[in-house]
Amino acid sequence: MKTSILSYLQSLKNGLNCDQKLNHTMPQQPVKVFISYSHKDEDYKDTLNTYLTPYERKGTIKIWDDRDILPGQIWDTEIKQAVLNADIVLFLVSPDFMASGYIDGVELKTAMELHVEGKMVLIPIIIRPSDLSLLDLKIFQAVPKDAKPISTWENKDEAWLNVIQQLGKLFNAIYDGTFILKKKLHYPS
């Protein structure tokens, strides 16, 4: 009897080890993050990239913005493909962002269509005071907390920390599969 219990426990242990090995051999795909911003706000985009880098290094996310376009590539095509392939679009909202016809007519429009289909998450990051009531993005939970523009925070590092902590929860939930997006056709990049 003692032997059979020990063998049973050993088989359970071996089974768990086998499952653990299987989980480690099947890596999850990084969450594809597209950053939409006005070039006049490039410093904010660069700061956001700094805060996102640890997630990218861990393989949780893959960041894309228009500075990833290579010489000779057609920028309009590359941006459209990147938006179509994204799981999350981060919109750096400012008056310059709101004034951009390209952002409104291409990036935001495409992202909204994919969001309605349940294939994408849209997150406004309020970087400078803006009239959100003029944007379709007004319906989405914005960051940082209380949609207070980053430029108005006394301590900008605290504002960015608030943003990245909230984004990190979403990145991890999508990466771990606890937040499910509908499957979509990924276009070649």
N, CA, C and O atoms as a DFTB+ gen file, in Angstrom:
756 C
 N C O
     1  1       0.836      -1.195       0.000
     2  2       0.000       0.000       0.000
     3  2       0.874       1.249       0.000
     4  3       0.635       2.194      -0.752
     5  1       1.901       1.233       0.869
     6  2       2.797       2.368       0.962
     7  2       3.481       2.610      -0.387
     8  3       3.653       3.754      -0.807
     9  1       3.863       1.537      -1.051
    10  2       4.525       1.641      -2.347
    11  2       3.591       2.236      -3.395
    12  3       4.014       3.067      -4.199
    13  1       2.343       1.825      -3.395
    14  2       1.408       2.340      -4.396
    15  2       1.134       3.829      -4.201
    16  3       0.977       4.559      -5.179
    17  1       1.075       4.283      -2.965
    18  2       0.877       5.719      -2.707
    19  2       2.098       6.496      -3.183
    20  3       1.976       7.549      -3.809
    21  1       3.286       5.958      -2.875
    22  2       4.511       6.628      -3.314
    23  2       4.585       6.680      -4.842
    24  3       4.959       7.703      -5.416
    25  1       4.225       5.563      -5.497
    26  2       4.243       5.578      -6.959
    27  2       3.228       6.555      -7.517
    28  3       3.499       7.241      -8.503
    29  1       2.057       6.625      -6.890
    30  2       1.018       7.557      -7.334
    31  2       1.524       8.995      -7.212
    32  3       1.380       9.797      -8.134
    33  1       2.124       9.309      -6.047
    34  2       2.652      10.662      -5.840
    35  2       3.769      10.969      -6.836
    36  3       3.864      12.083      -7.351
    37  1       4.612       9.971      -7.100
    38  2       5.693      10.159      -8.066
    39  2       5.136      10.423      -9.465
    40  3       5.643      11.276     -10.193
    41  1       4.081       9.678      -9.836
    42  2       3.489       9.885     -11.162
    43  2       2.860      11.271     -11.271
    44  3       2.936      11.915     -12.317
    45  1       2.233      11.727     -10.174
    46  2       1.688      13.094     -10.181
    47  2       2.804      14.112     -10.357
    48  3       2.695      15.054     -11.143
    49  1       3.877      13.901      -9.608
    50  2       5.009      14.818      -9.689
    51  2       5.576      14.831     -11.113
    52  3       5.839      15.894     -11.675
    53  1       5.759      13.640     -11.686
    54  2       6.281      13.556     -13.052
    55  2       5.339      14.224     -14.044
    56  3       5.784      14.894     -14.976
    57  1       4.057      14.044     -13.845
    58  2       3.071      14.678     -14.718
    59  2       3.145      16.185     -14.645
    60  3       3.064      16.860     -15.671
    61  1       3.301      16.729     -13.432
    62  2       3.405      18.182     -13.286
    63  2       4.665      18.697     -13.959
    64  3       4.648      19.733     -14.624
    65  1       5.754      17.966     -13.780
    66  2       6.992      18.402     -14.431
    67  2       6.831      18.423     -15.943
    68  3       7.322      19.333     -16.612
    69  1       6.155      17.438     -16.471
    70  2       5.924      17.370     -17.913
    71  2       5.093      18.567     -18.375
    72  3       5.423      19.206     -19.374
    73  1       4.016      18.869     -17.650
    74  2       3.169      20.016     -18.003
    75  2       3.956      21.310     -17.931
    76  3       3.838      22.164     -18.809
    77  1       4.765      21.458     -16.882
    78  2       5.533      22.685     -16.739
    79  2       6.483      22.853     -17.920
    80  3       6.651      23.958     -18.436
    81  1       7.102      21.756     -18.345
    82  2       7.999      21.839     -19.499
    83  2       7.226      22.246     -20.751
    84  3       7.710      23.055     -21.543
    85  1       6.039      21.696     -20.930
    86  2       5.229      22.057     -22.094
    87  2       4.906      23.542     -22.090
    88  3       5.001      24.200     -23.126
    89  1       4.525      24.076     -20.933
    90  2       4.196      25.498     -20.857
    91  2       5.394      26.362     -21.217
    92  3       5.240      27.411     -21.842
    93  1       6.579      25.929     -20.829
    94  2       7.762      26.733     -21.105
    95  2       8.200      26.639     -22.562
    96  3       8.916      27.516     -23.048
    97  1       7.782      25.591     -23.264
    98  2       8.193      25.463     -24.659
    99  2       7.213      26.132     -25.613
   100  3       7.475      26.200     -26.813
   101  1       6.098      26.622     -25.106
   102  2       5.108      27.272     -25.960
   103  2       5.008      28.755     -25.577
   104  3       4.105      29.143     -24.836
   105  1       5.944      29.591     -26.085
   106  2       5.924      31.001     -25.694
   107  2       4.701      31.720     -26.254
   108  3       4.236      31.427     -27.355
   109  1       4.194      32.665     -25.469
   110  2       3.086      33.478     -25.943
   111  2       3.625      34.542     -26.887
   112  3       4.804      34.894     -26.843
   113  1       2.750      35.042     -27.732
   114  2       3.133      36.091     -28.669
   115  2       3.137      37.439     -27.954
   116  3       2.265      37.696     -27.124
   117  1       4.107      38.303     -28.263
   118  2       4.087      39.639     -27.667
   119  2       2.835      40.404     -28.102
   120  3       2.340      40.223     -29.215
   121  1       2.341      41.245     -27.225
   122  2       1.216      42.125     -27.534
   123  2       1.762      43.222     -28.447
   124  3       2.748      43.878     -28.114
   125  1       1.124      43.416     -29.590
   126  2       1.589      44.417     -30.554
   127  2       0.986      45.774     -30.197
   128  3      -0.233      45.944     -30.172
   129  1       1.869      46.736     -29.920
   130  2       1.458      48.068     -29.475
   131  2       1.861      49.096     -30.534
   132  3       3.036      49.228     -30.878
   133  1       0.866      49.816     -31.040
   134  2       1.083      50.895     -32.005
   135  2       0.955      52.213     -31.256
   136  3       0.003      52.407     -30.500
   137  1       1.904      53.119     -31.458
   138  2       1.838      54.439     -30.822
   139  2       1.475      55.473     -31.880
   140  3       2.186      55.649     -32.869
   141  1       0.350      56.154     -31.652
   142  2      -0.139      57.208     -32.535
   143  2       0.115      58.546     -31.846
   144  3      -0.293      58.749     -30.703
   145  1       0.791      59.459     -32.546
   146  2       1.163      60.734     -31.928
   147  2       1.430      61.769     -33.012
   148  3       1.645      61.425     -34.174
   149  1       1.415      63.031     -32.625
   150  2       1.830      64.109     -33.514
   151  2       3.349      64.254     -33.387
   152  3       3.892      64.130     -32.289
   153  1       4.023      64.511     -34.484
   154  2       5.479      64.687     -34.421
   155  2       5.874      65.852     -33.523
   156  3       7.000      65.893     -33.028
   157  1       4.970      66.792     -33.308
   158  2       5.265      67.891     -32.386
   159  2       5.342      67.392     -30.940
   160  3       5.844      68.098     -30.064
   161  1       4.847      66.180     -30.692
   162  2       4.870      65.578     -29.351
   163  2       5.874      64.427     -29.268
   164  3       5.736      63.530     -28.437
   165  1       6.873      64.463     -30.128
   166  2       7.822      63.343     -30.188
   167  2       8.563      63.121     -28.872
   168  3       8.883      61.981     -28.535
   169  1       8.840      64.180     -28.129
   170  2       9.511      63.995     -26.833
   171  2       8.662      63.140     -25.893
   172  3       9.194      62.310     -25.157
   173  1       7.348      63.341     -25.918
   174  2       6.450      62.523     -25.088
   175  2       6.475      61.064     -25.563
   176  3       6.485      60.138     -24.753
   177  1       6.485      60.878     -26.879
   178  2       6.536      59.512     -27.432
   179  2       7.825      58.820     -27.011
   180  3       7.814      57.641     -26.656
   181  1       8.935      59.552     -27.051
   182  2      10.217      58.964     -26.657
   183  2      10.227      58.598     -25.169
   184  3      10.773      57.564     -24.782
   185  1       9.624      59.448     -24.345
   186  2       9.539      59.141     -22.912
   187  2       8.676      57.905     -22.688
   188  3       9.029      57.039     -21.888
   189  1       7.554      57.819     -23.385
   190  2       6.703      56.636     -23.272
   191  2       7.490      55.385     -23.663
   192  3       7.412      54.366     -22.977
   193  1       8.241      55.454     -24.752
   194  2       9.052      54.309     -25.177
   195  2      10.036      53.881     -24.092
   196  3      10.261      52.688     -23.891
   197  1      10.615      54.846     -23.400
   198  2      11.534      54.520     -22.306
   199  2      10.823      53.700     -21.237
   200  3      11.361      52.707     -20.748
   201  1       9.616      54.117     -20.878
   202  2       8.857      53.395     -19.849
   203  2       8.357      52.032     -20.348
   204  3       8.173      51.115     -19.548
   205  1       8.139      51.892     -21.648
   206  2       7.658      50.625     -22.211
   207  2       8.782      49.614     -22.450
   208  3       8.524      48.414     -22.543
   209  1      10.009      50.083     -22.550
   210  2      11.133      49.219     -22.905
   211  2      11.268      47.969     -22.030
   212  3      11.529      46.899     -22.580
   213  1      11.106      48.035     -20.702
   214  2      11.211      46.791     -19.920
   215  2      10.188      45.728     -20.337
   216  3      10.500      44.538     -20.321
   217  1       8.982      46.139     -20.705
   218  2       7.972      45.182     -21.181
   219  2       8.400      44.578     -22.521
   220  3       8.185      43.393     -22.773
   221  1       8.999      45.397     -23.365
   222  2       9.451      44.885     -24.659
   223  2      10.631      43.930     -24.462
   224  3      10.700      42.887     -25.113
   225  1      11.543      44.277     -23.581
   226  2      12.698      43.422     -23.316
   227  2      12.273      42.055     -22.789
   228  3      12.892      41.044     -23.119
   229  1      11.216      42.017     -21.967
   230  2      10.698      40.750     -21.432
   231  2       9.941      39.948     -22.484
   232  3       9.654      38.770     -22.272
   233  1       9.616      40.569     -23.609
   234  2       8.869      39.877     -24.651
   235  2       7.366      39.973     -24.484
   236  3       6.620      39.307     -25.201
   237  1       6.908      40.797     -23.539
   238  2       5.471      40.959     -23.307
   239  2       4.823      41.775     -24.412
   240  3       3.699      41.488     -24.825
   241  1       5.537      42.801     -24.896
   242  2       4.992      43.660     -25.947
   243  2       6.005      43.833     -27.072
   244  3       7.198      43.579     -26.906
   245  1       5.504      44.268     -28.209
   246  2       6.326      44.698     -29.340
   247  2       5.796      46.072     -29.729
   248  3       4.638      46.208     -30.124
   249  1       6.645      47.085     -29.616
   250  2       6.251      48.477     -29.861
   251  2       6.494      48.832     -31.330
   252  3       7.487      48.415     -31.926
   253  1       5.568      49.611     -31.901
   254  2       5.759      50.130     -33.251
   255  2       5.290      51.578     -33.287
   256  3       4.218      51.910     -32.781
   257  1       6.110      52.434     -33.891
   258  2       5.677      53.794     -34.222
   259  2       6.292      54.149     -35.569
   260  3       7.105      53.396     -36.104
   261  1       5.909      55.276     -36.107
   262  2       6.310      55.603     -37.479
   263  2       7.808      55.789     -37.660
   264  3       8.278      55.834     -38.797
   265  1       8.562      55.897     -36.596
   266  2      10.019      56.002     -36.720
   267  2      10.648      54.643     -37.037
   268  3      11.853      54.554     -37.269
   269  1       9.827      53.580     -37.045
   270  2      10.303      52.249     -37.436
   271  2      10.264      52.049     -38.951
   272  3      10.709      51.016     -39.452
   273  1       9.739      53.021     -39.673
   274  2       9.671      52.920     -41.135
   275  2      11.082      53.093     -41.704
   276  3      11.792      54.039     -41.362
   277  1      11.463      52.179     -42.560
   278  2      12.802      52.197     -43.149
   279  2      12.839      53.091     -44.386
   280  3      11.812      53.307     -45.030
   281  1      14.022      53.610     -44.718
   282  2      14.151      54.407     -45.937
   283  2      13.686      53.606     -47.152
   284  3      14.011      52.427     -47.295
   285  1      12.934      54.252     -48.008
   286  2      12.439      53.611     -49.220
   287  2      11.082      52.949     -49.064
   288  3      10.430      52.633     -50.060
   289  1      10.644      52.733     -47.825
   290  2       9.317      52.154     -47.627
   291  2       8.263      53.241     -47.814
   292  3       8.530      54.426     -47.614
   293  1       7.075      52.821     -48.197
   294  2       5.965      53.761     -48.379
   295  2       5.320      53.959     -47.016
   296  3       4.678      53.051     -46.489
   297  1       5.491      55.141     -46.450
   298  2       5.098      55.363     -45.055
   299  2       3.614      55.146     -44.826
   300  3       3.228      54.589     -43.798
   301  1       2.766      55.574     -45.765
   302  2       1.324      55.411     -45.593
   303  2       0.959      53.921     -45.495
   304  3       0.165      53.527     -44.641
   305  1       1.536      53.115     -46.360
   306  2       1.275      51.672     -46.349
   307  2       1.767      51.038     -45.056
   308  3       1.069      50.218     -44.460
   309  1       2.962      51.413     -44.620
   310  2       3.542      50.838     -43.398
   311  2       2.710      51.189     -42.166
   312  3       2.487      50.341     -41.301
   313  1       2.254      52.431     -42.087
   314  2       1.430      52.842     -40.943
   315  2       0.111      52.080     -40.944
   316  3      -0.314      51.566     -39.909
   317  1      -0.532      52.009     -42.097
   318  2      -1.815      51.292     -42.168
   319  2      -1.650      49.829     -41.771
   320  3      -2.481      49.297     -41.035
   321  1      -0.592      49.168     -42.244
   322  2      -0.358      47.771     -41.883
   323  2      -0.093      47.623     -40.391
   324  3      -0.577      46.686     -39.756
   325  1       0.674      48.548     -39.838
   326  2       0.988      48.467     -38.411
   327  2      -0.267      48.639     -37.559
   328  3      -0.427      47.954     -36.549
   329  1      -1.154      49.543     -37.956
   330  2      -2.413      49.711     -37.213
   331  2      -3.244      48.438     -37.326
   332  3      -3.781      47.959     -36.327
   333  1      -3.354      47.891     -38.522
   334  2      -4.143      46.668     -38.719
   335  2      -3.605      45.496     -37.898
   336  3      -4.380      44.655     -37.441
   337  1      -2.300      45.435     -37.709
   338  2      -1.687      44.327     -36.977
   339  2      -1.648      44.532     -35.471
   340  3      -1.360      43.590     -34.734
   341  1      -1.929      45.732     -35.001
   342  2      -1.804      46.041     -33.571
   343  2      -2.906      45.381     -32.742
   344  3      -4.024      45.164     -33.210
   345  1      -2.551      45.071     -31.499
   346  2      -3.526      44.621     -30.504
   347  2      -4.009      45.808     -29.673
   348  3      -5.156      45.855     -29.228
   349  1      -3.107      46.759     -29.477
   350  2      -3.397      47.962     -28.689
   351  2      -2.871      49.164     -29.460
   352  3      -1.775      49.124     -30.018
   353  1      -3.666      50.238     -29.487
   354  2      -3.170      51.508     -30.009
   355  2      -3.181      52.502     -28.859
   356  3      -4.203      52.721     -28.208
   357  1      -2.019      53.096     -28.627
   358  2      -1.877      54.152     -27.626
   359  2      -1.897      55.481     -28.370
   360  3      -1.059      55.732     -29.236
   361  1      -2.861      56.328     -28.024
   362  2      -3.000      57.637     -28.655
   363  2      -2.470      58.699     -27.703
   364  3      -3.014      58.876     -26.612
   365  1      -1.414      59.411     -28.101
   366  2      -0.864      60.487     -27.281
   367  2      -1.629      61.762     -27.619
   368  3      -1.333      62.445     -28.599
   369  1      -2.613      62.063     -26.787
   370  2      -3.583      63.119     -27.092
   371  2      -3.060      64.492     -26.672
   372  3      -2.639      64.708     -25.536
   373  1      -3.107      65.402     -27.632
   374  2      -2.712      66.796     -27.435
   375  2      -3.462      67.611     -28.483
   376  3      -4.092      67.035     -29.370
   377  1      -3.407      68.943     -28.398
   378  2      -4.037      69.738     -29.457
   379  2      -3.447      69.434     -30.846
   380  3      -4.174      69.430     -31.839
   381  1      -2.141      69.182     -30.913
   382  2      -1.520      68.861     -32.205
   383  2      -1.997      67.510     -32.726
   384  3      -2.213      67.356     -33.928
   385  1      -2.161      66.544     -31.855
   386  2      -2.723      65.241     -32.220
   387  2      -4.118      65.441     -32.807
   388  3      -4.446      64.885     -33.855
   389  1      -4.931      66.240     -32.122
   390  2      -6.315      66.465     -32.547
   391  2      -6.389      67.230     -33.868
   392  3      -7.365      67.094     -34.606
   393  1      -5.372      68.028     -34.169
   394  2      -5.370      68.823     -35.402
   395  2      -4.917      68.023     -36.621
   396  3      -5.063      68.485     -37.752
   397  1      -4.371      66.836     -36.402
   398  2      -3.831      66.047     -37.507
   399  2      -4.935      65.344     -38.289
   400  3      -5.642      64.491     -37.752
   401  1      -5.074      65.705     -39.547
   402  2      -6.050      65.042     -40.411
   403  2      -5.684      63.590     -40.664
   404  3      -6.571      62.744     -40.785
   405  1      -4.388      63.284     -40.747
   406  2      -3.962      61.908     -40.997
   407  2      -4.299      61.009     -39.808
   408  3      -4.823      59.909     -39.986
   409  1      -4.002      61.473     -38.612
   410  2      -4.324      60.665     -37.428
   411  2      -5.820      60.401     -37.376
   412  3      -6.249      59.267     -37.167
   413  1      -6.615      61.451     -37.568
   414  2      -8.074      61.301     -37.479
   415  2      -8.626      60.437     -38.610
   416  3      -9.459      59.561     -38.374
   417  1      -8.169      60.679     -39.827
   418  2      -8.747      60.004     -40.986
   419  2      -8.229      58.605     -41.259
   420  3      -8.906      57.818     -41.921
   421  1      -7.040      58.278     -40.762
   422  2      -6.458      56.964     -41.040
   423  2      -6.278      56.155     -39.756
   424  3      -6.907      55.111     -39.583
   425  1      -5.419      56.638     -38.861
   426  2      -5.077      55.850     -37.673
   427  2      -6.273      55.651     -36.748
   428  3      -6.600      54.520     -36.389
   429  1      -6.919      56.733     -36.368
   430  2      -8.051      56.642     -35.439
   431  2      -9.229      55.918     -36.080
   432  3      -9.868      55.083     -35.439
   433  1      -9.518      56.230     -37.328
   434  2     -10.653      55.597     -38.017
   435  2     -10.470      54.075     -38.096
   436  3     -11.387      53.321     -37.772
   437  1      -9.295      53.634     -38.525
   438  2      -9.026      52.193     -38.644
   439  2      -9.072      51.517     -37.283
   440  3      -9.657      50.445     -37.134
   441  1      -8.457      52.144     -36.298
   442  2      -8.433      51.567     -34.950
   443  2      -9.843      51.457     -34.369
   444  3     -10.170      50.460     -33.724
   445  1     -10.671      52.462     -34.590
   446  2     -12.052      52.418     -34.084
   447  2     -12.820      51.261     -34.718
   448  3     -13.572      50.566     -34.035
   449  1     -12.633      51.052     -36.019
   450  2     -13.317      49.942     -36.699
   451  2     -12.909      48.598     -36.096
   452  3     -13.758      47.737     -35.863
   453  1     -11.624      48.418     -35.845
   454  2     -11.147      47.162     -35.256
   455  2     -11.611      47.016     -33.808
   456  3     -11.893      45.908     -33.350
   457  1     -11.690      48.129     -33.097
   458  2     -12.180      48.071     -31.716
   459  2     -13.641      47.615     -31.682
   460  3     -14.014      46.776     -30.862
   461  1     -14.453      48.164     -32.566
   462  2     -15.874      47.802     -32.613
   463  2     -16.032      46.303     -32.860
   464  3     -16.976      45.687     -32.364
   465  1     -15.115      45.717     -33.623
   466  2     -15.149      44.276     -33.896
   467  2     -14.551      43.454     -32.753
   468  3     -14.527      42.225     -32.822
   469  1     -14.066      44.127     -31.698
   470  2     -13.476      43.420     -30.562
   471  2     -12.064      42.932     -30.807
   472  3     -11.590      42.028     -30.118
   473  1     -11.384      43.523     -31.786
   474  2     -10.063      43.050     -32.180
   475  2      -8.924      43.947     -31.716
   476  3      -7.759      43.665     -31.998
   477  1      -9.247      45.022     -31.011
   478  2      -8.216      45.976     -30.626
   479  2      -8.667      46.763     -29.404
   480  3      -9.858      47.002     -29.203
   481  1      -7.690      47.161     -28.594
   482  2      -7.954      48.025     -27.443
   483  2      -7.361      49.398     -27.757
   484  3      -6.228      49.500     -28.228
   485  1      -8.130      50.444     -27.495
   486  2      -7.682      51.818     -27.725
   487  2      -7.511      52.514     -26.382
   488  3      -8.391      52.458     -25.523
   489  1      -6.374      53.166     -26.214
   490  2      -6.109      53.856     -24.949
   491  2      -5.602      55.263     -25.225
   492  3      -4.521      55.443     -25.786
   493  1      -6.392      56.266     -24.826
   494  2      -5.889      57.636     -24.916
   495  2      -4.955      57.923     -23.737
   496  3      -5.292      57.659     -22.583
   497  1      -3.793      58.460     -24.043
   498  2      -2.866      58.943     -23.020
   499  2      -2.870      60.457     -23.174
   500  3      -2.407      60.992     -24.182
   501  1      -3.390      61.131     -22.175
   502  2      -3.544      62.588     -22.268
   503  2      -2.210      63.230     -21.895
   504  3      -1.796      63.198     -20.736
   505  1      -1.543      63.812     -22.891
   506  2      -0.231      64.383     -22.611
   507  2      -0.270      65.902     -22.422
   508  3       0.530      66.460     -21.671
   509  1      -1.202      66.564     -23.107
   510  2      -1.361      68.008     -22.936
   511  2      -2.850      68.321     -22.905
   512  3      -3.644      67.578     -23.481
   513  1      -3.246      69.413     -22.239
   514  2      -4.675      69.731     -22.149
   515  2      -5.315      69.784     -23.538
   516  3      -4.811      70.438     -24.451
   517  1      -6.430      69.082     -23.668
   518  2      -7.133      68.963     -24.947
   519  2      -8.619      68.813     -24.675
   520  3      -9.015      68.327     -23.616
   521  1      -9.432      69.224     -25.619
   522  2     -10.883      69.082     -25.481
   523  2     -11.290      67.702     -25.987
   524  3     -11.565      67.520     -27.173
   525  1     -11.325      66.743     -25.080
   526  2     -11.633      65.362     -25.450
   527  2     -13.039      65.199     -26.006
   528  3     -13.320      64.227     -26.707
   529  1     -13.921      66.138     -25.700
   530  2     -15.297      66.003     -26.191
   531  2     -15.353      66.052     -27.720
   532  3     -16.354      65.656     -28.317
   533  1     -14.286      66.533     -28.350
   534  2     -14.239      66.618     -29.810
   535  2     -13.740      65.331     -30.467
   536  3     -13.723      65.223     -31.693
   537  1     -13.339      64.368     -29.660
   538  2     -12.765      63.128     -30.185
   539  2     -13.669      61.932     -29.954
   540  3     -14.384      61.868     -28.954
   541  1     -13.637      60.988     -30.878
   542  2     -14.325      59.718     -30.653
   543  2     -13.701      58.966     -29.480
   544  3     -14.339      58.091     -28.895
   545  1     -12.469      59.299     -29.137
   546  2     -11.766      58.624     -28.040
   547  2     -12.335      58.953     -26.661
   548  3     -11.966      58.320     -25.672
   549  1     -13.222      59.927     -26.592
   550  2     -13.744      60.360     -25.286
   551  2     -14.466      59.240     -24.545
   552  3     -14.623      59.316     -23.326
   553  1     -14.908      58.204     -25.250
   554  2     -15.645      57.113     -24.604
   555  2     -14.725      56.121     -23.892
   556  3     -15.197      55.290     -23.116
   557  1     -13.416      56.201     -24.148
   558  2     -12.477      55.235     -23.586
   559  2     -11.853      55.741     -22.293
   560  3     -11.616      56.938     -22.127
   561  1     -11.592      54.814     -21.387
   562  2     -10.875      55.150     -20.158
   563  2      -9.482      55.637     -20.544
   564  3      -8.716      54.923     -21.192
   565  1      -9.173      56.847     -20.140
   566  2      -7.881      57.447     -20.477
   567  2      -6.920      57.308     -19.304
   568  3      -7.327      57.058     -18.170
   569  1      -5.649      57.474     -19.603
   570  2      -4.608      57.545     -18.587
   571  2      -3.826      58.820     -18.847
   572  3      -3.816      59.301     -19.980
   573  1      -3.160      59.395     -17.825
   574  2      -3.081      58.946     -16.437
   575  2      -4.409      59.120     -15.701
   576  3      -5.416      59.522     -16.283
   577  1      -4.381      58.805     -14.405
   578  2      -5.624      58.808     -13.623
   579  2      -6.348      60.138     -13.747
   580  3      -5.741      61.206     -13.816
   581  1      -7.660      60.031     -13.772
   582  2      -8.558      61.180     -13.905
   583  2      -8.338      61.953     -15.206
   584  3      -8.768      63.100     -15.328
   585  1      -7.673      61.330     -16.172
   586  2      -7.375      61.956     -17.470
   587  2      -6.667      63.301     -17.310
   588  3      -6.823      64.206     -18.130
   589  1      -5.884      63.410     -16.234
   590  2      -5.124      64.641     -15.998
   591  2      -3.921      64.652     -16.946
   592  3      -3.105      63.731     -16.908
   593  1      -3.801      65.675     -17.791
   594  2      -2.700      65.712     -18.750
   595  2      -1.330      65.618     -18.072
   596  3      -1.092      66.245     -17.040
   597  1      -0.453      64.841     -18.656
   598  2       0.888      64.649     -18.095
   599  2       1.603      65.984     -17.932
   600  3       2.310      66.189     -16.946
   601  1       1.426      66.892     -18.887
   602  2       2.128      68.181     -18.830
   603  2       1.734      69.014     -17.617
   604  3       2.466      69.928     -17.238
   605  1       0.589      68.716     -17.000
   606  2       0.128      69.509     -15.854
   607  2       0.529      68.907     -14.505
   608  3       0.312      69.531     -13.466
   609  1       1.105      67.715     -14.510
   610  2       1.536      67.093     -13.256
   611  2       2.782      67.812     -12.746
   612  3       3.677      68.149     -13.520
   613  1       2.826      68.039     -11.453
   614  2       4.013      68.660     -10.868
   615  2       5.224      67.746     -11.050
   616  3       6.314      68.205     -11.390
   617  1       5.020      66.445     -10.819
   618  2       6.092      65.474     -10.981
   619  2       5.764      64.592     -12.195
   620  3       4.918      63.701     -12.116
   621  1       6.437      64.853     -13.304
   622  2       6.157      64.112     -14.551
   623  2       6.462      62.622     -14.406
   624  3       5.781      61.787     -15.003
   625  1       7.490      62.286     -13.609
   626  2       7.810      60.870     -13.412
   627  2       6.652      60.130     -12.753
   628  3       6.379      58.978     -13.092
   629  1       5.977      60.777     -11.823
   630  2       4.804      60.152     -11.191
   631  2       3.684      59.954     -12.216
   632  3       2.989      58.938     -12.196
   633  1       3.518      60.923     -13.101
   634  2       2.492      60.796     -14.144
   635  2       2.802      59.603     -15.041
   636  3       1.923      58.786     -15.315
   637  1       4.045      59.501     -15.498
   638  2       4.421      58.387     -16.367
   639  2       4.335      57.053     -15.640
   640  3       3.939      56.047     -16.229
   641  1       4.702      57.040     -14.367
   642  2       4.583      55.803     -13.587
   643  2       3.121      55.374     -13.503
   644  3       2.810      54.189     -13.624
   645  1       2.229      56.332     -13.297
   646  2       0.798      56.017     -13.252
   647  2       0.343      55.425     -14.584
   648  3      -0.406      54.449     -14.610
   649  1       0.790      56.008     -15.674
   650  2       0.433      55.514     -17.008
   651  2       0.938      54.087     -17.189
   652  3       0.173      53.203     -17.576
   653  1       2.213      53.856     -16.915
   654  2       2.805      52.554     -17.206
   655  2       2.256      51.467     -16.287
   656  3       2.142      50.314     -16.703
   657  1       1.918      51.809     -15.058
   658  2       1.322      50.797     -14.172
   659  2      -0.039      50.350     -14.696
   660  3      -0.363      49.163     -14.653
   661  1      -0.828      51.286     -15.187
   662  2      -2.136      50.918     -15.738
   663  2      -1.991      50.141     -17.046
   664  3      -2.694      49.154     -17.264
   665  1      -1.087      50.582     -17.910
   666  2      -0.862      49.868     -19.164
   667  2      -0.315      48.470     -18.906
   668  3      -0.699      47.512     -19.577
   669  1       0.576      48.359     -17.938
   670  2       1.184      47.068     -17.621
   671  2       0.157      46.013     -17.257
   672  3       0.297      44.849     -17.634
   673  1      -0.873      46.411     -16.529
   674  2      -1.943      45.461     -16.177
   675  2      -2.605      44.915     -17.444
   676  3      -2.869      43.718     -17.548
   677  1      -2.867      45.798     -18.399
   678  2      -3.501      45.373     -19.648
   679  2      -2.551      44.515     -20.485
   680  3      -2.955      43.475     -21.005
   681  1      -1.292      44.943     -20.619
   682  2      -0.317      44.157     -21.385
   683  2      -0.247      42.729     -20.852
   684  3      -0.320      41.765     -21.614
   685  1      -0.106      42.611     -19.538
   686  2       0.024      41.284     -18.927
   687  2      -1.241      40.454     -19.108
   688  3      -1.162      39.247     -19.340
   689  1      -2.401      41.085     -19.005
   690  2      -3.665      40.350     -19.153
   691  2      -3.831      39.817     -20.578
   692  3      -4.296      38.692     -20.765
   693  1      -3.459      40.604     -21.571
   694  2      -3.548      40.130     -22.958
   695  2      -2.491      39.054     -23.204
   696  3      -2.776      38.020     -23.807
   697  1      -1.278      39.303     -22.736
   698  2      -0.182      38.351     -22.934
   699  2      -0.488      37.007     -22.270
   700  3      -0.218      35.953     -22.846
   701  1      -1.050      37.044     -21.064
   702  2      -1.363      35.816     -20.323
   703  2      -2.645      35.145     -20.795
   704  3      -2.917      34.003     -20.427
   705  1      -3.436      35.842     -21.609
   706  2      -4.666      35.259     -22.118
   707  2      -5.868      35.457     -21.218
   708  3      -6.909      34.841     -21.450
   709  1      -5.758      36.306     -20.187
   710  2      -6.915      36.563     -19.327
   711  2      -7.798      37.670     -19.896
   712  3      -8.936      37.838     -19.459
   713  1      -7.288      38.418     -20.858
   714  2      -8.063      39.420     -21.599
   715  2      -7.965      39.001     -23.057
   716  3      -6.893      39.076     -23.656
   717  1      -9.070      38.565     -23.623
   718  2      -9.052      37.968     -24.953
   719  2      -9.544      38.958     -26.005
   720  3     -10.607      39.564     -25.865
   721  1      -8.753      39.105     -27.052
   722  2      -9.173      39.854     -28.236
   723  2      -9.587      38.842     -29.289
   724  3      -9.036      37.743     -29.351
   725  1     -10.553      39.209     -30.117
   726  2     -10.969      38.319     -31.206
   727  2      -9.822      38.161     -32.194
   728  3      -9.021      39.074     -32.395
   729  1      -9.763      37.005     -32.794
   730  2      -8.733      36.750     -33.810
   731  2      -8.956      37.676     -34.995
   732  3     -10.089      37.985     -35.363
   733  1      -7.850      38.109     -35.581
   734  2      -7.953      38.908     -36.795
   735  2      -6.872      38.467     -37.766
   736  3      -5.856      37.888     -37.382
   737  1      -7.116      38.752     -39.004
   738  2      -6.143      38.450     -40.036
   739  2      -4.983      39.416     -39.867
   740  3      -5.181      40.631     -39.858
   741  1      -3.780      38.887     -39.734
   742  2      -2.602      39.750     -39.628
   743  2      -2.016      39.936     -41.016
   744  3      -1.722      38.972     -41.723
   745  1      -1.857      41.168     -41.380
   746  2      -1.337      41.510     -42.692
   747  2       0.184      41.487     -42.638
   748  3       0.765      41.866     -41.622
   749  1       0.836      41.055     -43.704
   750  2       2.302      41.009     -43.685
   751  2       2.876      42.401     -43.518
   752  3       2.383      43.370     -44.096
   753  1       3.932      42.484     -42.714
   754  2       4.565      43.790     -42.523
   755  2       5.810      43.903     -43.351
   756  3       6.480      44.935     -43.320
